[in-house]
């Protein structure tokens, strides 16, 4: 009798495979309140690595970390009409606390533009205070009707940046810098995910923004996932909160603003972009554990050798874990590490000791081969970089091979329903065509210029709409 697979095969049921993997790789559990999640240590380790890499890039862009309250007076959200209308269905509102009804209800933050602006209006006095560049790592709550762990949860973790500038051009350029030099750089070079950088259509734009820049990635089933967004807010919130500065000319002027965010949704994107029927495949630059050294048997000499190898790799800068739990069968441990997607397994048993070798198992490329123990420190950095490159190549090849150039709305729908993306001239599609796509659960993920760059306006000549079904 054939052995049952550990995970539901992706080709059989992609959503079930996703849920199986989250459970079996010990990434997260559903929380006690519908739509919430408990992130387990290995899953949180992935998020911590994402935080570290992103935080370094955000600080390189000049922003400083701060923290704003979880509770926001409800009146703040009503000051910017489009903003409150956009978030109203998702708000969690506290009406009672301390055993009595509150004089004014408070909202559990869905995002922080309003409360940040209340303080920006106090902190910004003159052009000397600008640009003001703030980021916070926090949790937010958006009451999700169709939750899915990591992808759409009622409470999730994220970073949200908020900035104020003296001119439109400065704000526009900063939003673009975050889009390309922070988000795209991280997603491509660390997550190993090929993303399309584009501009959201007016109907898909962030509530209260004048422009939204997005990064869209193709998942393993051909659907799209929005991995992060950077918004030009214009002067909408500045006007609502009277956020002004004294210019060099001695005039009171409204600031120009941006906001931008990425979240634990990226963990879901990582799973669905790189995972296979054996589990996760974690990019080496991201991996909390880049290599695990496994003792096959509980032999004293074997145990000594795996710890020696672990120490040498750690000294060489490899993020390494030694697995000496020989009271657990080796096969089970090997499968567990495979599920978790650790890039490299180094397996050592008595026979390997005799030969001065270890078995090197590569999770991303696949395959196993014996290598000299003395060559591991020299060999591993090359192996890890090769596998990092391979994941990005596979991500890019999947998107390119499953994206169709089409000329009609019917062809665009057909491509998306079949599990791919379509590119159609925006002049052909337009807002009416966008509404027609929506009837088939297909959306315009972004607009790109003919050459693939980010267009400067919604109606720039030659704009192309990238359409797909999405998470």
C-alpha positions as CSV (number, residue, x, y, z in Angstrom):
1,X,0.0,0.0,0.0
2,X,1.4,3.4,-1.0
3,X,2.3,5.7,1.9
4,X,-0.1,8.7,2.3
5,X,1.6,12.0,1.5
6,X,2.4,14.3,4.4
7,X,0.7,17.2,2.6
8,X,-2.2,17.3,0.2
9,X,-0.6,17.6,-3.3
10,X,-0.7,21.2,-4.6
11,X,-2.2,20.0,-7.9
12,X,-5.1,18.3,-6.1
13,X,-6.1,21.1,-3.8
14,X,-3.9,24.2,-3.5
15,X,-5.8,25.8,-0.6
16,X,-5.8,22.6,1.4
17,X,-2.1,22.2,0.7
18,X,-1.5,25.7,2.0
19,X,-3.4,24.9,5.3
20,X,-1.6,21.6,5.6
21,X,1.8,23.2,5.3
22,X,1.1,25.9,7.8
23,X,0.0,23.2,10.3
24,X,2.7,20.6,9.6
25,X,5.6,23.1,9.4
26,X,4.4,24.5,12.7
27,X,4.0,28.1,11.4
28,X,0.7,29.1,12.9
29,X,-2.6,28.1,14.4
30,X,-6.0,29.7,14.2
31,X,-6.7,32.0,17.1
32,X,-9.8,31.7,19.4
33,X,-11.5,34.6,17.8
34,X,-12.6,34.1,14.2
35,X,-10.0,35.5,11.8
36,X,-7.2,35.8,14.3
37,X,-4.0,33.7,14.3
38,X,-1.4,32.4,16.7
39,X,2.1,32.6,15.1
40,X,4.3,29.8,16.3
41,X,8.0,30.2,17.0
42,X,9.2,28.9,13.6
43,X,6.7,31.1,11.7
44,X,7.6,34.1,13.9
45,X,11.2,33.4,13.2
46,X,10.5,34.0,9.5
47,X,8.7,37.3,10.4
48,X,11.6,38.4,12.6
49,X,14.0,37.9,9.7
50,X,11.7,39.9,7.4
51,X,11.5,42.6,10.1
52,X,15.3,42.8,10.4
53,X,15.9,43.0,6.7
54,X,13.1,45.5,6.1
55,X,13.9,47.6,9.1
56,X,17.5,48.1,7.9
57,X,16.2,49.3,4.5
58,X,13.7,51.6,6.0
59,X,16.3,53.2,8.2
60,X,18.6,53.5,5.2
61,X,15.8,55.5,3.6
62,X,16.0,57.9,6.5
63,X,12.9,56.9,8.5
64,X,12.9,56.5,12.2
65,X,10.8,54.1,14.3
66,X,8.2,55.4,16.6
67,X,5.0,54.0,18.1
68,X,1.4,55.3,18.1
69,X,-1.6,54.1,20.2
70,X,-3.7,51.1,19.3
71,X,-6.9,53.0,20.1
72,X,-8.0,56.0,17.9
73,X,-10.9,58.3,18.7
74,X,-13.6,57.5,16.2
75,X,-13.9,61.2,15.3
76,X,-10.4,61.2,13.9
77,X,-11.5,58.8,11.1
78,X,-14.4,60.9,10.1
79,X,-12.2,63.9,9.3
80,X,-11.1,62.4,6.0
81,X,-14.3,61.3,4.3
82,X,-12.9,58.9,1.6
83,X,-10.7,57.3,4.3
84,X,-13.5,56.5,6.7
85,X,-15.7,55.3,3.9
86,X,-13.0,52.9,2.7
87,X,-12.4,51.4,6.1
88,X,-15.9,51.5,7.6
89,X,-16.8,47.9,6.9
90,X,-13.6,46.6,8.5
91,X,-13.6,48.7,11.7
92,X,-13.6,47.2,15.2
93,X,-15.1,49.8,17.6
94,X,-14.9,49.9,21.4
95,X,-18.0,51.4,23.0
96,X,-17.6,50.2,26.6
97,X,-14.6,50.1,28.9
98,X,-14.0,50.2,32.6
99,X,-17.5,49.0,33.2
100,X,-19.3,51.9,31.5
101,X,-20.1,53.3,28.1
102,X,-17.4,55.6,26.6
103,X,-18.3,59.2,25.9
104,X,-16.7,58.7,22.5
105,X,-16.2,55.3,20.9
106,X,-12.7,54.4,20.0
107,X,-11.5,52.5,17.0
108,X,-9.0,49.7,17.1
109,X,-6.5,51.0,14.5
110,X,-7.0,49.6,11.0
111,X,-4.1,51.9,9.9
112,X,-2.7,55.1,11.5
113,X,-2.9,57.9,9.0
114,X,-5.4,59.8,11.2
115,X,-3.7,59.6,14.6
116,X,-0.3,60.2,13.0
117,X,-1.5,63.4,11.4
118,X,-2.9,64.6,14.7
119,X,0.7,64.5,16.0
120,X,2.3,65.7,12.8
121,X,0.2,68.8,13.1
122,X,1.8,69.4,16.5
123,X,5.4,68.5,15.5
124,X,5.7,70.3,12.2
125,X,6.1,74.1,12.5
126,X,8.4,75.2,9.8
127,X,10.2,73.9,6.7
128,X,13.1,73.0,9.0
129,X,11.0,70.2,10.4
130,X,10.6,68.6,7.0
131,X,10.8,66.0,5.8
132,X,9.4,64.1,8.8
133,X,9.9,60.4,8.2
134,X,8.3,58.0,10.7
135,X,7.8,54.2,10.7
136,X,6.2,51.9,13.2
137,X,6.1,48.1,13.7
138,X,2.7,47.3,15.1
139,X,-0.5,45.3,14.9
140,X,-3.7,46.4,13.2
141,X,-7.2,45.1,13.2
142,X,-9.5,44.9,10.1
143,X,-12.6,42.8,10.6
144,X,-12.1,40.2,7.9
145,X,-15.1,38.4,6.5
146,X,-13.1,35.7,4.6
147,X,-10.0,35.0,6.8
148,X,-7.1,32.9,5.7
149,X,-4.0,32.5,7.9
150,X,-1.3,35.0,7.0
151,X,-3.1,36.2,3.9
152,X,-6.2,37.8,5.4
153,X,-6.6,37.9,9.2
154,X,-8.6,40.1,11.5
155,X,-5.4,41.1,13.4
156,X,-2.1,41.1,11.6
157,X,1.4,42.4,12.2
158,X,3.0,45.0,9.9
159,X,5.1,48.1,9.5
160,X,3.5,51.3,8.4
161,X,5.5,54.3,7.3
162,X,4.1,57.9,7.5
163,X,5.9,60.9,6.1
164,X,5.4,64.7,5.6
165,X,7.2,66.7,3.0
166,X,7.4,70.4,1.9
167,X,6.6,69.7,-1.8
168,X,4.6,67.3,-3.9
169,X,7.7,66.3,-5.8
170,X,9.5,65.3,-2.6
171,X,6.6,63.2,-1.4
172,X,6.1,61.6,-4.8
173,X,9.8,60.7,-5.0
174,X,9.9,59.3,-1.5
175,X,6.9,57.1,-2.1
176,X,8.6,55.8,-5.2
177,X,11.9,55.2,-3.3
178,X,10.1,53.1,-0.7
179,X,8.4,51.2,-3.5
180,X,11.5,50.3,-5.3
181,X,14.5,50.6,-3.0
182,X,12.9,49.2,0.2
183,X,10.1,46.9,-0.8
184,X,11.2,45.6,-4.2
185,X,14.8,45.3,-3.2
186,X,13.8,43.2,-0.2
187,X,11.2,41.0,-2.0
188,X,13.5,40.3,-5.0
189,X,16.9,40.0,-3.3
190,X,15.8,38.4,0.1
191,X,12.5,36.7,-0.4
192,X,13.5,35.6,-3.9
193,X,10.1,36.5,-5.3
194,X,9.8,38.2,-8.6
195,X,7.4,41.1,-8.2
196,X,5.7,43.4,-10.7
197,X,5.9,47.1,-9.7
198,X,3.0,49.1,-10.9
199,X,0.3,51.7,-10.2
200,X,-3.1,50.9,-8.8
201,X,-6.2,52.0,-10.8
202,X,-8.4,54.6,-9.1
203,X,-10.9,52.0,-8.0
204,X,-8.2,49.9,-6.3
205,X,-6.4,52.9,-4.7
206,X,-5.9,53.2,-1.0
207,X,-8.8,55.1,0.7
208,X,-7.6,58.8,0.9
209,X,-4.6,58.5,-1.4
210,X,-4.1,60.2,-4.7
211,X,-1.8,57.4,-6.0
212,X,-1.0,53.9,-4.8
213,X,2.1,52.0,-5.9
214,X,1.9,48.2,-5.5
215,X,4.1,45.1,-5.8
216,X,2.3,42.1,-7.2
217,X,3.6,38.5,-7.1
218,X,2.3,35.4,-8.8
219,X,1.7,32.5,-6.4
220,X,2.2,28.8,-7.2
221,X,-1.4,28.5,-8.5
222,X,-1.2,31.5,-10.8
223,X,-3.1,33.9,-8.6
224,X,-1.8,37.3,-7.6
225,X,-0.9,38.5,-4.2
226,X,-0.4,42.1,-3.3
227,X,2.9,42.1,-1.3
228,X,3.1,45.7,-0.3
229,X,1.9,49.2,-1.2
230,X,3.3,52.8,-1.1
231,X,0.8,55.7,-1.2
232,X,1.0,59.3,-2.2
233,X,-1.6,61.0,0.1
234,X,-1.3,64.4,-1.5
235,X,-2.6,67.0,0.9
236,X,-5.9,65.1,1.9
237,X,-4.9,64.3,5.4
238,X,-2.9,67.5,5.9
239,X,-6.0,69.5,5.0
240,X,-8.3,67.4,7.3
241,X,-5.9,67.8,10.3
242,X,-4.5,71.2,9.4
243,X,-0.9,69.9,9.2
244,X,0.9,73.1,8.0
245,X,4.4,74.5,8.0
246,X,5.9,77.9,7.7
247,X,7.7,78.0,4.3
248,X,11.0,79.7,3.5
249,X,8.9,82.5,2.0
250,X,7.1,83.0,5.3
251,X,3.8,81.5,4.2
252,X,1.7,78.8,5.9
253,X,1.6,75.8,3.6
254,X,0.0,72.3,3.8
255,X,2.5,69.5,3.9
256,X,2.5,66.7,1.3
257,X,2.4,63.2,2.6
258,X,3.0,59.5,2.0
259,X,2.2,56.3,3.8
260,X,3.4,52.7,3.0
261,X,3.0,49.3,4.5
262,X,3.9,45.6,4.3
263,X,2.7,42.9,6.6
264,X,2.7,39.2,7.7
265,X,0.9,38.6,4.4
266,X,4.5,38.3,3.1
267,X,4.8,35.0,5.0
268,X,1.8,33.7,3.1
269,X,3.4,34.9,-0.1
270,X,6.7,33.1,0.8
271,X,4.8,29.8,1.3
272,X,2.7,30.0,-1.9
273,X,5.6,31.2,-4.1
274,X,8.3,28.7,-3.1
275,X,6.5,25.8,-1.3
276,X,6.2,22.4,-3.0
277,X,4.6,19.1,-2.2
278,X,7.3,18.4,0.4
279,X,6.8,21.6,2.3
280,X,8.4,25.0,2.5
281,X,11.5,26.2,0.6
282,X,12.9,29.1,2.5
283,X,15.3,31.5,0.6
284,X,18.8,31.2,2.3
285,X,19.1,35.0,2.8
286,X,15.9,35.0,4.8
287,X,16.1,31.6,6.5
288,X,16.4,31.8,10.3
289,X,18.1,28.4,10.0
290,X,20.2,28.1,6.9
291,X,21.7,24.7,7.7
292,X,20.7,22.0,10.1
293,X,23.3,19.3,11.2
294,X,21.6,16.0,12.0
295,X,23.0,13.2,14.0
296,X,21.7,9.9,12.4
297,X,22.6,7.8,15.4
298,X,23.2,8.5,19.1
299,X,26.9,7.5,18.9
300,X,29.2,9.6,21.1
301,X,31.6,10.2,18.2
302,X,28.7,11.2,15.9
303,X,27.3,13.6,18.5
304,X,30.7,15.2,19.0
305,X,31.2,15.6,15.2
306,X,27.8,17.2,14.6
307,X,28.5,19.8,17.3
308,X,31.9,20.4,15.9
309,X,30.5,21.0,12.4
310,X,27.8,23.2,13.9
311,X,30.4,25.3,15.7
312,X,32.6,25.7,12.6
313,X,29.7,26.8,10.5
314,X,28.4,29.2,13.1
315,X,31.9,30.7,13.3
316,X,31.8,31.1,9.5
317,X,28.6,33.1,9.7
318,X,26.1,30.4,8.8
319,X,22.8,30.4,10.8
320,X,23.0,26.8,11.9
321,X,21.0,24.4,14.2
322,X,22.4,21.1,15.5
323,X,19.7,18.3,15.7
324,X,21.0,15.7,18.2
325,X,17.6,14.4,19.2
326,X,18.5,10.8,18.5
327,X,15.6,9.6,20.6
328,X,13.4,10.7,17.7
329,X,13.7,8.5,14.5
330,X,16.1,10.1,12.0
331,X,13.5,9.8,9.2
332,X,10.9,11.8,11.1
333,X,13.4,14.5,11.9
334,X,14.5,14.7,8.3
335,X,10.9,15.1,7.1
336,X,10.3,17.8,9.7
337,X,13.2,19.9,8.5
338,X,12.2,19.3,4.9
339,X,8.7,20.6,5.8
340,X,10.2,23.7,7.4
341,X,12.2,24.4,4.2
342,X,15.6,24.7,5.8
343,X,17.9,25.2,2.8
344,X,20.6,22.6,3.7
345,X,20.7,19.5,5.8
346,X,24.0,18.0,6.8
347,X,23.5,14.4,7.9
348,X,26.2,12.6,9.9
349,X,26.3,8.9,10.9
350,X,28.9,6.3,11.9
351,X,29.7,5.4,8.3
352,X,30.2,9.1,7.4
353,X,32.6,9.4,10.3
354,X,34.7,6.6,8.9
355,X,34.9,8.3,5.5
356,X,35.4,11.8,6.8
357,X,32.3,12.9,5.0
358,X,28.8,14.1,5.6
359,X,25.6,13.8,3.5
360,X,24.6,17.2,2.1
361,X,20.9,17.4,1.3
362,X,19.8,20.5,-0.6
363,X,16.1,21.4,0.0
364,X,15.7,24.0,-2.8
365,X,17.5,22.3,-5.8
366,X,16.9,18.8,-4.4
367,X,19.3,15.9,-4.2
368,X,21.8,14.5,-1.8
369,X,25.6,14.0,-2.1
370,X,28.5,13.1,0.2
371,X,30.9,15.9,0.8
372,X,34.2,16.1,2.8
373,X,33.5,17.5,6.2
374,X,36.6,19.7,5.9
375,X,35.1,21.3,2.8
376,X,31.7,22.3,4.3
377,X,32.7,25.8,5.5
378,X,34.1,26.6,2.1
379,X,31.3,25.0,0.2
380,X,28.1,26.2,2.0
381,X,28.1,29.9,1.1
382,X,28.3,29.0,-2.6
383,X,25.5,26.4,-2.2
384,X,23.3,28.9,-0.4
385,X,23.8,31.6,-3.0
386,X,23.1,29.2,-5.8
387,X,19.8,28.2,-4.3
388,X,18.8,31.8,-3.5
389,X,19.3,32.6,-7.2
390,X,17.4,29.5,-8.3
391,X,14.3,30.5,-6.3
392,X,14.2,33.9,-7.9
393,X,14.7,32.4,-11.3
394,X,11.9,29.9,-10.8
395,X,9.6,32.7,-9.6
396,X,10.3,34.8,-12.6
397,X,10.0,32.0,-15.1
398,X,6.6,31.0,-13.6
399,X,5.2,34.5,-14.0
400,X,6.6,35.0,-17.5
401,X,5.3,31.6,-18.7
402,X,1.9,32.1,-17.3
403,X,1.3,35.6,-18.4
404,X,-0.6,36.2,-21.7
405,X,-0.7,39.2,-23.9
406,X,-4.4,39.7,-24.8
407,X,-6.4,42.2,-26.8
408,X,-10.0,41.6,-25.5
409,X,-11.7,41.5,-22.1
410,X,-12.9,37.9,-22.9
411,X,-9.3,36.7,-23.4
412,X,-8.2,38.4,-20.2
413,X,-10.9,36.6,-18.2
414,X,-10.1,33.3,-19.9
415,X,-6.4,33.7,-19.0
416,X,-7.1,34.6,-15.3
417,X,-9.7,31.8,-14.8
418,X,-7.3,29.3,-16.3
419,X,-4.8,30.2,-13.5
420,X,-2.6,32.9,-15.1
421,X,-2.2,36.6,-15.6
422,X,-3.1,38.7,-18.6
423,X,-1.7,42.0,-20.0
424,X,-4.2,44.1,-21.8
425,X,-4.0,47.7,-23.0
426,X,-5.6,50.0,-20.4
427,X,-7.1,52.0,-23.3
428,X,-8.9,48.8,-24.4
429,X,-10.0,47.9,-20.9
430,X,-10.8,51.1,-19.1
431,X,-13.0,51.5,-16.0
432,X,-16.0,49.9,-17.7
433,X,-13.9,46.8,-18.6
434,X,-12.5,46.8,-15.1
435,X,-16.1,46.5,-13.8
436,X,-16.8,43.7,-16.3
437,X,-13.7,41.8,-15.0
438,X,-15.0,42.1,-11.5
439,X,-18.1,40.1,-12.4
440,X,-15.7,37.1,-13.0
441,X,-13.7,37.7,-9.8
442,X,-10.9,39.1,-11.8
443,X,-9.2,42.4,-10.9
444,X,-6.7,44.8,-12.4
445,X,-3.7,44.2,-10.2
446,X,-1.8,47.2,-11.5
447,X,-1.0,49.4,-14.4
448,X,2.5,49.3,-16.0
449,X,4.1,51.3,-18.8
450,X,4.8,49.6,-22.1
451,X,8.4,49.0,-21.1
452,X,7.3,47.4,-17.8
453,X,8.2,50.5,-15.7
454,X,5.8,52.3,-13.3
455,X,3.7,54.8,-15.2
456,X,3.6,58.4,-14.1
457,X,-0.2,58.7,-14.4
458,X,-3.3,56.6,-14.6
459,X,-4.0,57.6,-18.3
460,X,-0.4,57.7,-19.6
461,X,-0.3,56.6,-23.3
462,X,0.6,53.0,-23.6
463,X,-0.4,51.9,-20.1
464,X,-0.9,48.2,-19.8
465,X,-3.3,46.6,-17.2
466,X,-2.1,43.4,-15.5
467,X,-5.1,41.4,-14.6
468,X,-5.6,38.2,-12.5
469,X,-7.6,36.5,-9.8
470,X,-6.0,37.4,-6.5
471,X,-5.8,36.5,-2.8
